[in-house]
Amino acid sequence: MRVIRAVIAAVLGGALIVGLTACAPIRNRLMTPDPPVKEQQRAAALYFRDEYQPNVEKVRFTREGGRPGLGASWRANAIATVEGSEYYVIISPDLGPSFVGGTGEPPEAPTPAPHLPLTVVYSDGTSEVIE
């Protein structure tokens, strides 16, 4: 009886390990590769500005970003400066932002200034100003 239990436990444990390690290769075969990180970060910053926070002055990425799981959208942690105040956000080029820390609430968006330039600081330390 003990031998049977040991064999079953070993088989289940092996199946679990195979199942968990197979996710990455399967994802790589099923999904097209993501564009370079810098392109993803730029797209996320512009989407955040254009769709959710027109008065954002600066977006500084604190991590490279990535997909947290199979089928999840790409996203990255950043600090967004809106009217001089910093907000910790998780932004994506495809989804709405998540405001983290503090109250978790986004700042009020007053009437946007025309053509407010946006400074984007990428996770590799380089930056650009987008008009």
Backbone bond lengths (Angstrom), bond angles and torsions (degrees), N, CA, C in turn:
res aa  C-N    CA-C-N  psi(-1)  N-CA   C-N-CA  omega(-1)  CA-C   N-CA-C  phi
1 M - - - 1.446 - - 1.532 111.05 -
2 R 1.343 115.75 -41.83 1.465 119.66 179.11 1.526 111.06 -64.67
3 V 1.298 116.50 -37.62 1.465 120.82 -179.53 1.530 109.97 -64.93
4 I 1.311 116.18 -42.30 1.468 120.06 179.82 1.527 110.12 -63.33
5 R 1.330 117.31 -44.41 1.469 120.97 178.12 1.527 110.98 -61.76
6 A 1.319 116.72 -41.44 1.465 120.73 179.98 1.523 110.51 -64.34
7 V 1.326 117.12 -41.45 1.461 121.36 179.05 1.522 110.36 -65.62
8 I 1.310 117.58 -44.26 1.470 121.83 179.06 1.525 110.13 -63.02
9 A 1.324 116.97 -43.60 1.469 120.22 178.57 1.520 110.89 -63.06
10 A 1.322 118.03 -40.99 1.464 121.17 179.02 1.523 111.08 -65.49
11 V 1.333 116.86 -42.47 1.464 120.69 179.21 1.528 110.54 -64.68
12 L 1.314 118.11 -45.57 1.469 121.20 178.93 1.524 111.64 -64.45
13 G 1.327 115.89 -40.86 1.463 119.54 177.68 1.512 111.62 -63.52
14 G 1.332 116.03 -42.68 1.467 119.93 177.10 1.520 111.93 -63.68
15 A 1.313 116.89 -41.68 1.466 120.81 178.42 1.521 111.02 -63.35
16 L 1.318 116.99 -39.26 1.461 121.12 178.16 1.529 110.67 -63.96
17 I 1.301 116.64 -44.92 1.466 120.20 179.36 1.524 111.13 -63.34
18 V 1.309 117.34 -45.06 1.462 121.33 178.69 1.528 110.04 -62.03
19 G 1.317 116.80 -43.61 1.461 120.27 -179.74 1.517 112.63 -63.07
20 L 1.314 116.86 -41.86 1.458 119.81 -178.90 1.515 112.88 -72.33
21 T 1.309 117.91 -36.60 1.467 120.00 -178.92 1.516 112.02 -81.15
22 A 1.298 118.68 -16.47 1.463 121.26 -179.14 1.517 112.42 -80.17
23 C 1.314 119.31 -14.80 1.465 121.32 -176.49 1.520 112.56 -59.71
24 A 1.318 117.90 -45.23 1.468 120.45 -177.59 1.523 111.93 -64.59
25 P 1.343 120.21 -49.37 1.469 118.87 178.15 1.528 113.31 -62.56
26 I 1.318 116.84 -36.88 1.466 119.65 178.63 1.520 109.77 -65.77
27 R 1.341 117.00 -43.92 1.461 120.96 178.66 1.521 110.13 -59.83
28 N 1.329 116.91 -41.70 1.454 120.60 -178.74 1.525 111.73 -64.78
29 R 1.312 117.43 -31.55 1.457 120.33 178.42 1.525 112.31 -80.38
30 L 1.318 117.74 -34.06 1.460 121.55 -175.01 1.521 113.60 -83.63
31 M 1.320 116.94 -31.72 1.461 120.41 -173.09 1.521 110.44 -112.97
32 T 1.332 115.79 145.38 1.458 119.16 174.68 1.523 108.99 -70.17
33 P 1.312 117.93 150.45 1.466 119.46 -178.69 1.534 111.10 -66.45
34 D 1.324 115.03 150.97 1.460 120.72 177.99 1.521 110.25 -71.10
35 P 1.333 117.17 151.22 1.464 119.93 171.82 1.527 109.53 -62.59
36 P 1.332 117.83 168.04 1.469 119.95 177.90 1.528 111.81 -55.03
37 V 1.332 115.77 151.14 1.466 122.36 -175.80 1.530 111.45 -54.68
38 K 1.311 117.10 -43.70 1.467 120.39 -177.61 1.532 111.44 -60.37
39 E 1.322 116.62 -40.48 1.471 120.18 177.76 1.528 110.91 -65.23
40 Q 1.323 117.01 -41.46 1.462 121.54 178.80 1.530 109.98 -63.38
41 Q 1.334 117.33 -44.46 1.462 120.86 -179.51 1.531 110.70 -64.16
42 R 1.311 116.94 -42.47 1.473 120.43 179.29 1.534 109.76 -62.23
43 A 1.321 116.51 -46.28 1.468 120.64 179.51 1.525 111.27 -62.52
44 A 1.334 117.03 -39.68 1.464 120.57 179.11 1.520 111.02 -65.50
45 A 1.328 117.61 -42.05 1.470 121.08 179.36 1.522 111.10 -63.93
46 L 1.319 116.93 -42.90 1.471 120.16 179.44 1.527 111.40 -67.64
47 Y 1.324 117.60 -40.40 1.459 120.75 178.30 1.526 110.45 -63.60
48 F 1.326 116.09 -42.02 1.467 121.07 177.63 1.528 110.05 -59.63
49 R 1.338 117.34 -46.59 1.459 120.82 -179.97 1.528 111.82 -66.82
50 D 1.314 116.55 -48.84 1.467 120.27 -172.69 1.525 113.52 -71.47
51 E 1.333 117.61 -33.68 1.460 120.04 -174.41 1.524 114.88 -102.77
52 Y 1.343 118.71 -24.82 1.462 119.29 -170.72 1.519 115.65 -128.13
53 Q 1.311 118.75 -35.34 1.458 119.90 -173.57 1.528 109.88 -141.72
54 P 1.343 117.19 80.93 1.467 120.32 -175.05 1.531 113.68 -64.70
55 N 1.314 118.38 -18.42 1.464 120.79 -178.40 1.523 113.44 -96.29
56 V 1.333 117.70 15.07 1.461 119.85 178.47 1.537 108.38 -68.48
57 E 1.329 114.52 133.34 1.468 120.06 -178.43 1.526 111.32 -98.73
58 K 1.329 115.68 -32.97 1.457 119.70 -174.31 1.517 109.22 -151.70
59 V 1.325 116.22 141.35 1.458 122.80 172.95 1.527 106.24 -126.08
60 R 1.328 116.27 119.20 1.465 121.55 179.17 1.525 108.06 -114.96
61 F 1.322 116.60 115.36 1.458 121.37 -179.27 1.521 109.84 -79.43
62 T 1.323 115.90 130.10 1.458 120.85 -178.22 1.532 112.08 -99.18
63 R 1.309 116.68 -11.34 1.470 122.65 177.29 1.516 108.29 -144.20
64 E 1.336 115.01 160.86 1.462 119.02 -179.62 1.524 111.95 -66.18
65 G 1.299 117.36 -37.46 1.462 120.96 -177.96 1.515 110.57 97.01
66 G 1.308 115.64 170.78 1.452 121.14 179.97 1.518 110.31 168.51
67 R 1.309 114.56 -169.99 1.466 121.69 178.64 1.525 108.09 -102.25
68 P 1.327 117.93 121.66 1.461 119.68 -177.57 1.524 114.59 -75.04
69 G 1.304 118.26 -6.88 1.464 119.54 -179.52 1.511 111.30 -173.84
70 L 1.310 116.51 171.74 1.453 122.87 -179.94 1.526 109.66 -61.03
71 G 1.311 116.90 122.25 1.454 121.90 178.85 1.511 114.77 86.01
72 A 1.330 118.41 -5.03 1.467 121.14 -179.50 1.521 110.32 -78.27
73 S 1.313 116.14 153.67 1.462 121.18 176.65 1.519 110.27 -77.67
74 W 1.321 115.52 152.55 1.459 121.15 176.65 1.530 108.02 -67.00
75 R 1.331 116.87 142.14 1.472 121.15 178.22 1.516 109.38 -155.98
76 A 1.339 116.23 161.93 1.465 120.68 -179.27 1.516 110.17 -147.13
77 N 1.329 115.16 150.46 1.464 121.45 175.20 1.529 108.75 -81.13
78 A 1.317 115.87 141.42 1.455 120.65 -179.41 1.524 109.90 -153.00
79 I 1.324 114.61 167.60 1.461 121.46 172.31 1.524 105.95 -117.92
80 A 1.320 116.24 118.58 1.461 122.20 -179.44 1.528 109.05 -102.05
81 T 1.320 116.52 130.76 1.456 121.75 177.09 1.523 107.94 -100.64
82 V 1.328 115.82 117.88 1.461 122.31 -179.91 1.520 107.33 -124.69
83 E 1.314 116.17 116.60 1.467 123.05 -179.42 1.529 111.59 49.97
84 G 1.339 115.76 44.17 1.453 121.33 175.77 1.522 115.56 84.00
85 S 1.317 118.77 -8.71 1.466 121.91 179.02 1.528 109.70 -103.36
86 E 1.336 115.87 142.04 1.458 120.51 179.90 1.526 110.81 -96.89
87 Y 1.323 115.34 137.97 1.459 122.70 178.45 1.519 108.24 -128.54
88 Y 1.332 116.64 131.41 1.459 121.36 175.78 1.519 107.88 -83.21
89 V 1.331 115.42 124.33 1.456 120.31 -174.95 1.527 110.73 -133.80
90 I 1.303 114.63 158.82 1.456 122.25 168.26 1.524 104.31 -118.28
91 I 1.342 115.57 116.94 1.464 118.85 -174.78 1.522 110.73 -123.25
92 S 1.319 113.72 159.22 1.458 122.71 -175.37 1.522 108.39 -144.20
93 P 1.332 118.30 153.42 1.464 119.03 174.46 1.525 112.73 -76.46
94 D 1.338 117.40 -3.77 1.466 120.99 -176.12 1.517 115.18 -120.41
95 L 1.340 117.47 -23.47 1.462 121.20 -172.64 1.522 111.52 -123.63
96 G 1.325 115.20 161.79 1.453 120.31 175.37 1.522 111.38 -65.54
97 P 1.331 116.68 159.23 1.462 120.69 -176.66 1.525 112.90 -77.46
98 S 1.317 114.28 157.95 1.465 121.91 170.47 1.518 106.27 -114.65
99 F 1.315 116.90 125.60 1.459 121.28 177.01 1.517 106.98 -94.06
100 V 1.319 117.39 122.50 1.460 121.87 -176.24 1.521 109.80 -116.79
101 G 1.327 115.69 154.39 1.462 119.95 -178.76 1.516 110.84 79.47
102 G 1.302 116.38 163.46 1.466 120.68 179.80 1.509 110.15 56.86
103 T 1.328 116.12 -131.73 1.456 120.92 -179.64 1.517 112.57 -84.76
104 G 1.320 116.31 -14.71 1.459 119.78 -176.99 1.516 112.35 76.64
105 E 1.312 116.07 8.03 1.460 121.23 -178.41 1.530 110.46 -98.59
106 P 1.323 117.12 141.93 1.459 119.24 176.04 1.530 111.01 -74.67
107 P 1.326 116.61 156.47 1.465 118.88 176.09 1.526 110.35 -70.46
108 E 1.305 115.63 154.72 1.458 119.58 175.28 1.523 108.64 -65.05
109 A 1.302 116.52 141.60 1.461 120.74 -179.57 1.523 109.95 -104.15
110 P 1.349 117.21 96.18 1.456 118.63 175.85 1.528 110.26 -70.32
111 T 1.305 115.99 179.51 1.458 120.32 -180.00 1.520 109.36 -54.76
112 P 1.327 117.35 126.61 1.460 119.67 -176.54 1.524 112.61 -67.46
113 A 1.320 115.10 143.75 1.459 120.31 174.26 1.528 107.37 -74.99
114 P 1.335 117.06 144.59 1.466 117.87 -179.47 1.534 110.62 -69.98
115 H 1.333 115.65 131.29 1.470 122.71 175.18 1.515 113.52 53.65
116 L 1.313 117.17 47.63 1.459 121.70 176.43 1.526 108.26 -70.34
117 P 1.346 118.87 120.99 1.471 119.63 179.97 1.532 110.99 -68.88
118 L 1.313 115.13 148.27 1.460 121.84 -179.38 1.515 108.79 -118.12
119 T 1.332 117.07 122.84 1.464 121.57 174.41 1.517 107.77 -93.37
120 V 1.319 116.08 126.31 1.466 121.66 177.66 1.519 107.83 -114.78
121 V 1.345 116.19 121.46 1.460 121.86 175.88 1.527 106.38 -106.98
122 Y 1.329 115.87 113.75 1.457 121.52 -176.22 1.523 110.96 -77.66
123 S 1.313 115.59 162.51 1.461 120.49 -177.47 1.525 112.44 -64.11
124 D 1.331 118.19 -19.85 1.459 120.04 177.97 1.531 112.51 -86.65
125 G 1.348 117.11 2.07 1.458 122.09 176.10 1.512 114.44 96.36
126 T 1.326 118.66 -12.43 1.458 120.43 177.11 1.521 109.46 -78.97
127 S 1.314 116.45 162.23 1.466 119.46 -179.01 1.513 110.86 -146.78
128 E 1.315 114.77 164.41 1.463 121.68 174.50 1.513 109.11 -152.13
129 V 1.321 115.44 155.60 1.463 121.65 175.93 1.527 106.49 -108.50
130 I 1.326 115.03 124.59 1.462 121.63 -179.68 1.519 107.58 -105.94
131 E 1.299 115.45 123.87 1.471 120.01 -179.71 1.501 110.87 -83.65
